[in-house]
Amino acid sequence: MHFSKSAAVAVAGLTVLTVPTFAVQDTPSTVNGVETVCTGVGSAKDDPRWTSYPVKLVIANTSGQNLAAMQVSLTKGGKPVMQTTCDAPWVLFKLPAGQYKATATAADSGMSQSTSFKTSGSGAQQEITIMFNSPPNQ
């Protein structure tokens, strides 16, 4: 996935507004020092490169359907790490070791869910699922 750089805009010289990045499917990119990719659709989900990412965030509902069109944010110790909008159900991360909180927010409804996880930053891929009780766009 490819991300446009986060944009910082000064308004009247006083306020700084940070605009989230937008992911291009299946194109790895680095956002705030975190290598990430938005994927999980069609044959691209079988790309062998994806297994090298220690964290796989899956966004789904309780019916087992994968969900997309989500704004995804990561925090560590309550501080923002990164934020992106992904139009696929998986967001893969190469993160430094630590405890994180991932939040997915539906772009159209604003409905959100979060989960916390810990990663060693290496080793076998860890799958983390953010589960919505129903499709967030209904």
Secondary structure, DSSP 8 states (H G I E B T S, - for coil): --B---EEEEETTTEEEEE-EEB-TT--EEETTEEEEEE-SGGGGG-GGGGG-SEEEEEEETTS-B--SEEEEEEETTEEEEEEEESSSEEEEE--SEEEEEEEEETTT--EEEEEEEE-SSSS-EEEEEEESS-TT-
